[in-house]
Amino acid sequence: MLTEPIRLPRRAGADEGDDLHRILSDLVQVSARVTRLANRVVKDPESIATWRTLSVLQSSGPMRVGELAALSQVAQPTMTRIVSGLVERDWIKRIADSDDARAWQLAISSKGVLALNEWRSRLATALLPMFSDLGDDDVHTLRRAIELVRPRVTQRPADIAARAGKESK
């Protein structure tokens, strides 16, 4: 089994953009691995899709099930099943859609926020032993990296696509 990413030799004349591209590729890979590893250590009975759904609702606010499915990158029938379980636990609530009286929007409930925060805390606790050897400078570096990444991941996909289109012209 391949455990390390494949690294291609650096091209002659590679610029900073290439380096940033490689760093971002590594960031995507490492962050996904960290989340999966922490979730395995915690042995959480909930699926990652459940937590991703709550996270999307927390960060993006109320929305219809189709939009939630698209943002969570699951099929609408799958999202309907996830939503059913979350409503049953009172982790999300259905609210009337102000644009369409026949439709509902979904919002995270206070119980859902608590559950999501507890899950995130359990993941952080599971990861502590892996990072306990870091010095103050390294902890500061991680904090700074989060400060740089967080505002960029809260952008809407349409805004990112529009910006990418402008930069490629």
C-alpha positions in Angstrom: 0.0 0.0 0.0 1.3 3.4 -0.9 1.5 5.6 2.2 3.4 8.6 1.0 2.3 10.9 -1.8 4.1 10.5 -5.1 6.4 13.4 -5.7 7.5 14.3 -9.2 10.9 16.0 -9.7 10.7 19.7 -9.7 10.7 21.1 -13.2 13.5 23.4 -14.3 12.3 27.0 -14.0 9.4 26.0 -11.8 7.9 29.2 -10.2 6.2 30.0 -7.0 2.8 29.2 -8.5 4.0 25.6 -9.0 5.2 25.5 -5.4 1.9 26.9 -4.1 0.0 24.4 -6.3 2.0 21.5 -4.7 1.5 22.9 -1.2 -2.3 23.1 -1.8 -2.4 19.6 -3.1 -0.6 18.4 0.0 -3.0 20.4 2.2 -6.0 18.7 0.7 -4.5 15.3 1.1 -3.2 15.8 4.6 -6.4 17.4 5.9 -8.5 14.6 4.6 -6.2 12.0 6.1 -6.2 13.8 9.5 -10.0 13.9 9.6 -10.3 10.2 8.6 -7.6 9.1 11.1 -9.2 11.1 14.0 -12.6 9.7 13.2 -11.2 6.1 13.2 -9.5 6.7 16.6 -12.7 8.1 18.1 -14.7 5.2 16.6 -17.7 7.4 16.2 -20.9 5.6 15.2 -22.1 8.5 13.1 -21.0 8.8 9.5 -18.7 11.6 8.3 -21.7 12.6 6.1 -23.7 13.3 9.2 -21.1 15.6 10.6 -20.5 17.2 7.2 -24.2 17.9 6.9 -24.3 19.6 10.3 -21.2 21.6 9.4 -22.6 22.8 6.1 -25.8 24.0 7.9 -23.8 25.7 10.6 -21.6 27.5 8.2 -24.1 28.3 5.4 -27.4 28.7 7.2 -30.8 27.3 6.4 -31.3 25.7 2.9 -33.4 23.3 1.0 -32.5 19.6 0.9 -31.4 19.8 -2.7 -28.9 22.6 -2.0 -27.7 20.8 1.1 -27.1 17.6 -0.9 -25.2 19.6 -3.5 -23.0 21.3 -0.9 -22.4 18.0 0.9 -21.7 16.3 -2.4 -24.2 13.4 -1.9 -27.2 12.4 -3.9 -30.5 13.9 -2.9 -32.0 10.6 -1.8 -29.0 10.0 0.4 -29.4 13.5 1.9 -33.0 12.9 2.5 -32.1 9.8 4.5 -29.4 11.7 6.5 -31.9 14.6 7.2 -34.5 12.1 8.4 -32.1 10.8 11.0 -31.0 14.3 12.0 -34.5 15.5 12.4 -35.3 12.5 14.5 -32.4 13.3 16.9 -33.5 17.0 16.9 -30.1 18.0 15.5 -31.7 19.9 12.7 -35.1 21.5 12.3 -37.4 22.1 9.4 -38.5 25.7 8.9 -41.0 27.2 6.5 -39.4 28.5 3.3 -40.3 32.2 3.0 -40.0 32.0 -0.8 -42.3 28.9 -1.2 -45.0 28.0 1.3 -45.0 24.4 0.0 -41.3 23.9 0.7 -39.1 23.6 3.8 -35.7 24.7 4.6 -33.4 22.9 7.0 -31.4 24.5 9.8 -29.1 23.2 12.5 -30.7 23.2 15.9 -29.0 24.1 19.2 -28.7 20.4 19.9 -27.1 19.9 16.6 -24.5 22.6 17.3 -23.7 21.0 20.6 -23.3 17.6 19.0 -21.1 19.0 16.3 -18.9 20.8 18.8 -18.6 17.7 20.9 -17.6 15.6 17.9 -15.0 18.2 16.9 -13.7 18.2 20.5 -13.4 14.4 20.5 -11.5 14.5 17.2 -9.1 17.2 18.6 -8.6 15.1 21.8 -7.8 12.0 19.6 -5.2 14.0 17.7 -3.5 15.6 20.7 -1.0 12.7 21.3 0.1 13.0 17.6 0.9 16.7 18.0 2.0 16.9 21.7 5.7 17.1 20.7 5.2 20.4 18.9 6.9 23.5 20.3 5.4 26.9 20.6 6.7 28.0 17.2 5.1 25.0 15.5 1.8 25.6 17.3 1.9 29.2 16.2 2.6 28.1 12.6 -0.5 25.8 12.7 -2.6 28.6 14.1 -1.4 30.9 11.4 -2.1 28.4 8.7 -5.6 28.1 9.9 -6.0 31.9 9.9 -4.9 31.9 6.2 -7.0 29.0 5.1 -10.3 29.6 7.0 -11.5 32.7 5.1 -10.7 31.1 1.8 -12.8 28.0 2.5 -15.8 30.1 3.5 -16.1 31.5 0.0 -19.0 30.3 -2.1 -18.1 27.9 -4.9 -19.6 30.3 -7.5 -17.4 33.1 -6.3 -14.3 30.9 -6.5 -15.2 29.7 -10.0 -15.8 33.3 -11.1 -12.4 34.4 -9.7 -10.7 31.5 -11.3 -12.2 32.4 -14.7 -11.0 36.0 -14.3 -7.5 34.9 -13.4 -7.2 32.6 -16.4 -7.9 35.4 -18.9 
